[in-house]
Amino acid sequence: MDLSREQWSELRKNTPLTLTADELEDLRGVDDPIDLAEVTDIYLPLTRLLNLHFTGSKQRSSVLSAFLGNDEQRVPYILGIAGSVAVGKSTTARLLRTLLARWPEHPQVALITTDSFLYPNQVLEARGIMHRKGFPESYDRRALVRFVAEVKAGAAEVHAPVYSHLEYDIVPGATQVVKKPDILIIEGLNVLQPAPPTALAVNDYFDFSIYVDAKVEDIRTWYVHRFHQLRRTAFEDPKSYFKYIAELSEEEATAFAKNVWRDINERNLVENILPTRGRAGLVLKKGPDHAIKRVRLRRT
Protein backbone atom coordinates (compact mmCIF):
# COMPACT_ATOMS: atom_id res chain seq x y z
CA MET A 1 0.00 0.00 0.00
CA ASP A 2 1.32 3.44 -0.96
CA LEU A 3 -0.06 6.09 1.39
CA SER A 4 0.36 9.86 1.32
CA ARG A 5 1.34 11.69 4.50
CA GLU A 6 -2.27 12.82 4.92
CA GLN A 7 -3.70 9.31 4.47
CA TRP A 8 -1.18 7.87 6.92
CA SER A 9 -1.82 10.59 9.51
CA GLU A 10 -5.53 9.73 9.58
CA LEU A 11 -4.61 6.25 10.85
CA ARG A 12 -3.48 7.72 14.16
CA LYS A 13 -7.09 7.46 15.40
CA ASN A 14 -7.06 8.40 19.10
CA THR A 15 -3.43 7.59 19.83
CA PRO A 16 -2.30 10.24 22.34
CA LEU A 17 0.87 12.30 22.05
CA THR A 18 3.00 11.34 25.07
CA LEU A 19 6.13 13.24 24.11
CA THR A 20 7.13 16.82 24.95
CA ALA A 21 9.17 19.19 22.81
CA ASP A 22 12.04 19.00 25.32
CA GLU A 23 12.07 15.21 25.19
CA LEU A 24 12.09 15.28 21.41
CA GLU A 25 15.07 17.64 21.47
CA ASP A 26 17.01 15.04 23.45
CA LEU A 27 16.03 12.23 21.06
CA ARG A 28 16.72 13.74 17.67
CA GLY A 29 20.05 13.30 15.97
CA VAL A 30 22.60 15.86 14.84
CA ASP A 31 21.12 18.27 12.27
CA ASP A 32 17.75 16.43 12.28
CA PRO A 33 14.88 18.99 12.12
CA ILE A 34 12.12 16.61 13.29
CA ASP A 35 9.34 18.35 15.25
CA LEU A 36 6.19 17.39 17.15
CA ALA A 37 4.06 17.72 14.01
CA GLU A 38 6.15 14.95 12.43
CA VAL A 39 5.74 12.84 15.56
CA THR A 40 1.97 13.34 15.50
CA ASP A 41 1.46 12.75 11.78
CA ILE A 42 3.92 9.90 11.25
CA TYR A 43 5.07 8.23 14.45
CA LEU A 44 1.81 8.04 16.39
CA PRO A 45 0.10 6.04 13.59
CA LEU A 46 3.25 3.92 13.41
CA THR A 47 3.23 3.14 17.13
CA ARG A 48 -0.46 2.24 16.87
CA LEU A 49 0.33 -0.18 14.04
CA LEU A 50 3.25 -1.67 15.96
CA ASN A 51 1.14 -2.05 19.12
CA LEU A 52 -1.52 -3.94 17.15
CA HIS A 53 1.17 -6.07 15.53
CA PHE A 54 2.75 -6.76 18.94
CA THR A 55 -0.63 -7.90 20.30
CA GLY A 56 -1.17 -10.20 17.33
CA SER A 57 2.30 -11.68 17.72
CA LYS A 58 1.66 -12.34 21.41
CA GLN A 59 -1.62 -14.08 20.60
CA ARG A 60 0.10 -16.34 18.05
CA SER A 61 2.68 -17.27 20.67
CA SER A 62 -0.12 -18.16 23.12
CA VAL A 63 -1.78 -20.38 20.51
CA LEU A 64 1.48 -22.25 19.88
CA SER A 65 2.08 -22.75 23.63
CA ALA A 66 -1.46 -24.11 24.04
CA PHE A 67 -1.00 -26.49 21.11
CA LEU A 68 2.27 -27.83 22.50
CA GLY A 69 0.92 -28.05 26.04
CA ASN A 70 3.69 -25.80 27.36
CA ASP A 71 3.53 -23.03 29.89
CA GLU A 72 3.28 -19.76 28.05
CA GLN A 73 6.57 -17.85 27.96
CA ARG A 74 6.99 -14.23 27.00
CA VAL A 75 8.66 -14.00 23.61
CA PRO A 76 10.32 -10.63 22.90
CA TYR A 77 9.07 -8.78 19.83
CA ILE A 78 11.94 -7.83 17.52
CA LEU A 79 11.76 -4.68 15.39
CA GLY A 80 14.44 -3.92 12.77
CA ILE A 81 15.18 -0.44 11.43
CA ALA A 82 17.39 -0.01 8.35
CA GLY A 83 18.57 2.81 6.11
CA SER A 84 21.56 4.82 4.96
CA VAL A 85 24.07 6.77 6.98
CA ALA A 86 22.62 10.27 7.72
CA VAL A 87 19.05 9.36 6.69
CA GLY A 88 17.73 9.67 10.26
CA LYS A 89 17.21 6.03 11.21
CA SER A 90 18.87 6.51 14.63
CA THR A 91 16.38 9.27 15.47
CA THR A 92 13.57 6.97 14.31
CA ALA A 93 14.87 4.17 16.54
CA ARG A 94 15.24 6.35 19.65
CA LEU A 95 11.85 7.95 19.08
CA LEU A 96 10.08 4.62 18.66
CA ARG A 97 11.80 3.22 21.76
CA THR A 98 10.43 6.12 23.82
CA LEU A 99 6.93 6.12 22.35
CA LEU A 100 6.46 2.34 22.42
CA ALA A 101 7.60 2.14 26.06
CA ARG A 102 4.71 4.43 27.00
CA TRP A 103 2.12 1.92 25.82
CA PRO A 104 0.95 -0.24 28.77
CA GLU A 105 1.25 -3.44 26.70
CA HIS A 106 5.05 -3.22 26.36
CA PRO A 107 6.77 -0.95 28.89
CA GLN A 108 10.19 -2.58 28.53
CA VAL A 109 11.73 -1.54 25.20
CA ALA A 110 15.45 -2.01 24.52
CA LEU A 111 17.51 -0.58 21.66
CA ILE A 112 20.71 -1.99 20.19
CA THR A 113 22.59 -0.65 17.17
CA THR A 114 24.58 -2.93 14.91
CA ASP A 115 27.59 -0.64 15.41
CA SER A 116 28.10 -2.70 18.56
CA PHE A 117 28.88 -5.69 16.36
CA LEU A 118 31.46 -4.02 14.14
CA TYR A 119 34.82 -5.75 14.33
CA PRO A 120 37.36 -3.75 16.37
CA ASN A 121 39.57 -1.44 14.31
CA GLN A 122 42.53 -3.71 14.97
CA VAL A 123 40.73 -6.57 13.22
CA LEU A 124 39.58 -4.36 10.33
CA GLU A 125 43.10 -3.09 9.80
CA ALA A 126 44.56 -6.61 9.91
CA ARG A 127 42.06 -7.69 7.24
CA GLY A 128 42.73 -4.62 5.12
CA ILE A 129 39.09 -3.45 5.22
CA MET A 130 39.27 -0.41 7.50
CA HIS A 131 38.18 1.68 4.51
CA ARG A 132 35.06 -0.50 4.24
CA LYS A 133 33.83 0.06 7.78
CA GLY A 134 30.03 -0.16 7.65
CA PHE A 135 30.02 -2.60 4.72
CA PRO A 136 28.59 -6.06 5.49
CA GLU A 137 32.00 -7.70 5.85
CA SER A 138 33.01 -5.27 8.63
CA TYR A 139 30.45 -6.75 11.04
CA ASP A 140 30.67 -9.86 13.18
CA ARG A 141 27.48 -11.26 11.67
CA ARG A 142 27.58 -14.49 13.66
CA ALA A 143 27.83 -12.62 16.97
CA LEU A 144 24.92 -10.36 16.01
CA VAL A 145 22.71 -13.28 14.97
CA ARG A 146 23.63 -15.18 18.15
CA PHE A 147 22.76 -12.13 20.27
CA VAL A 148 19.32 -11.67 18.67
CA ALA A 149 18.61 -15.44 18.81
CA GLU A 150 19.31 -15.49 22.55
CA VAL A 151 17.05 -12.48 23.16
CA LYS A 152 14.28 -14.07 21.09
CA ALA A 153 14.66 -17.33 23.05
CA GLY A 154 13.93 -15.46 26.28
CA ALA A 155 17.36 -15.56 27.90
CA ALA A 156 17.42 -13.72 31.24
CA GLU A 157 20.40 -11.58 30.24
CA VAL A 158 22.14 -11.13 26.90
CA HIS A 159 25.34 -9.11 26.55
CA ALA A 160 26.48 -7.03 23.58
CA PRO A 161 29.70 -5.08 22.97
CA VAL A 162 29.80 -1.29 23.26
CA TYR A 163 30.81 0.95 20.35
CA SER A 164 32.17 4.47 20.89
CA HIS A 165 31.42 6.94 18.09
CA LEU A 166 33.84 9.34 19.76
CA GLU A 167 36.73 6.88 19.60
CA TYR A 168 35.40 5.23 16.41
CA ASP A 169 36.00 1.76 17.86
CA ILE A 170 34.65 -1.02 20.05
CA VAL A 171 35.34 -0.28 23.73
CA PRO A 172 37.53 -3.11 25.10
CA GLY A 173 35.85 -5.05 27.90
CA ALA A 174 32.67 -2.95 27.94
CA THR A 175 29.25 -4.58 27.52
CA GLN A 176 25.62 -3.56 27.46
CA VAL A 177 23.01 -5.88 28.89
CA VAL A 178 19.53 -6.64 27.56
CA LYS A 179 17.20 -8.21 30.12
CA LYS A 180 14.09 -9.87 28.64
CA PRO A 181 12.51 -6.80 27.01
CA ASP A 182 8.97 -6.75 25.69
CA ILE A 183 10.37 -5.22 22.49
CA LEU A 184 13.92 -5.13 21.17
CA ILE A 185 14.73 -2.60 18.44
CA ILE A 186 17.73 -3.44 16.24
CA GLU A 187 18.93 -0.43 14.21
CA GLY A 188 21.64 -0.50 11.58
CA LEU A 189 22.74 -0.14 7.98
CA ASN A 190 22.50 -3.77 6.96
CA VAL A 191 19.92 -5.36 9.26
CA LEU A 192 17.84 -6.46 6.24
CA GLN A 193 20.84 -8.07 4.51
CA PRO A 194 20.15 -11.68 3.45
CA ALA A 195 22.30 -14.41 4.95
CA PRO A 196 24.77 -16.62 3.10
CA PRO A 197 23.38 -20.00 1.96
CA THR A 198 22.61 -22.42 4.85
CA ALA A 199 22.95 -19.63 7.45
CA LEU A 200 20.44 -17.46 9.32
CA ALA A 201 20.20 -13.70 8.88
CA VAL A 202 19.46 -11.36 11.77
CA ASN A 203 16.20 -10.33 10.06
CA ASP A 204 14.99 -13.94 10.23
CA TYR A 205 14.21 -13.12 13.87
CA PHE A 206 12.36 -9.88 13.14
CA ASP A 207 8.63 -9.56 13.76
CA PHE A 208 8.52 -6.31 11.79
CA SER A 209 10.98 -4.12 9.91
CA ILE A 210 11.19 -0.48 8.82
CA TYR A 211 13.33 1.11 6.11
CA VAL A 212 13.98 4.87 6.30
CA ASP A 213 14.30 6.06 2.70
CA ALA A 214 15.23 9.21 0.76
CA LYS A 215 16.81 10.19 -2.54
CA VAL A 216 20.56 9.65 -2.67
CA GLU A 217 21.25 13.31 -3.47
CA ASP A 218 19.21 14.44 -0.45
CA ILE A 219 21.06 12.09 1.89
CA ARG A 220 24.37 13.36 0.48
CA THR A 221 23.36 16.94 1.39
CA TRP A 222 22.31 15.88 4.90
CA TYR A 223 25.56 13.97 5.36
CA VAL A 224 27.71 16.98 4.50
CA HIS A 225 25.65 19.28 6.76
CA ARG A 226 25.90 16.80 9.62
CA PHE A 227 29.64 16.42 9.04
CA HIS A 228 30.14 20.16 9.51
CA GLN A 229 27.99 20.13 12.64
CA LEU A 230 30.12 17.33 14.11
CA ARG A 231 33.29 19.16 13.08
CA ARG A 232 32.21 22.08 15.26
CA THR A 233 31.21 19.88 18.21
CA ALA A 234 32.20 16.23 18.75
CA PHE A 235 35.31 16.32 16.55
CA GLU A 236 36.80 19.03 18.75
CA ASP A 237 36.97 16.62 21.69
CA PRO A 238 40.63 15.64 22.30
CA LYS A 239 39.54 11.98 22.54
CA SER A 240 37.82 12.06 19.14
CA TYR A 241 39.22 9.79 16.44
CA PHE A 242 38.44 12.60 14.00
CA LYS A 243 39.92 15.49 15.99
CA TYR A 244 42.23 16.35 13.08
CA ILE A 245 39.16 17.20 10.97
CA ALA A 246 38.22 20.03 13.33
CA GLU A 247 41.38 21.82 12.21
CA LEU A 248 40.47 21.76 8.52
CA SER A 249 39.14 24.84 6.78
CA GLU A 250 35.48 24.96 5.72
CA GLU A 251 36.42 24.22 2.11
CA GLU A 252 38.79 21.37 3.05
CA ALA A 253 36.19 19.82 5.35
CA THR A 254 33.51 19.99 2.64
CA ALA A 255 35.79 18.30 0.12
CA PHE A 256 36.72 15.64 2.66
CA ALA A 257 33.06 14.93 3.51
CA LYS A 258 32.05 14.68 -0.16
CA ASN A 259 34.90 12.26 -0.86
CA VAL A 260 33.98 10.05 2.10
CA TRP A 261 30.36 10.05 0.99
CA ARG A 262 31.20 9.19 -2.63
CA ASP A 263 33.83 6.52 -1.93
CA ILE A 264 32.32 4.82 1.12
CA ASN A 265 28.79 5.71 2.19
CA GLU A 266 27.16 6.09 -1.22
CA ARG A 267 28.81 2.92 -2.49
CA ASN A 268 27.57 1.00 0.54
CA LEU A 269 24.09 2.47 0.11
CA VAL A 270 23.81 1.62 -3.59
CA GLU A 271 25.49 -1.79 -3.41
CA ASN A 272 24.25 -3.18 -0.10
CA ILE A 273 21.64 -1.12 1.73
CA LEU A 274 19.19 0.10 -0.93
CA PRO A 275 18.72 -3.40 -2.44
CA THR A 276 17.28 -4.54 0.92
CA ARG A 277 14.52 -1.90 0.95
CA GLY A 278 12.00 -4.27 -0.61
CA ARG A 279 12.41 -6.67 2.30
CA ALA A 280 11.02 -4.15 4.82
CA GLY A 281 7.49 -4.33 6.16
CA LEU A 282 7.20 -0.56 6.01
CA VAL A 283 9.12 2.17 4.16
CA LEU A 284 9.20 5.79 5.38
CA LYS A 285 9.96 8.01 2.36
CA LYS A 286 11.49 11.39 3.19
CA GLY A 287 11.55 14.56 1.14
CA PRO A 288 14.44 17.07 0.83
CA ASP A 289 13.38 18.77 4.08
CA HIS A 290 13.69 15.50 6.08
CA ALA A 291 9.91 15.31 6.50
CA ILE A 292 8.24 12.02 5.61
CA LYS A 293 6.05 12.46 2.52
CA ARG A 294 4.85 8.92 1.82
CA VAL A 295 4.57 5.58 3.59
CA ARG A 296 4.69 2.21 1.87
CA LEU A 297 3.18 -0.65 3.88
CA ARG A 298 3.49 -4.30 2.96
CA ARG A 299 0.12 -6.02 3.16
CA THR A 300 1.50 -9.44 4.08
Secondary structure, DSSP 8 states (H G I E B T S, - for coil): -EEEHHHHHGGGTT------HHHHHHHS-TT----HHHIIIIIHHHHHHHHHHHHHHHHHHHHHHHHHT-------EEEEEEE-TTSSHHHHHHHHHHHHTTSTT---EEEEEGGGGB--HHHHHHTT-GGGTTSGGGB-HHHHHHHHHHHHTT-S-EEEEEEETTTTEEEEEEEEEE-S-SEEEEE-TTTT----TTS--GGGG-SEEEEEE--HHHHHHHHHHHHHHHHTTGGGSTT-TTGGGGGS-HHHHHHHHHHHIIIIIHHHIIIIIGGGGGG-SEEEEE-TTS-EEEEEE---
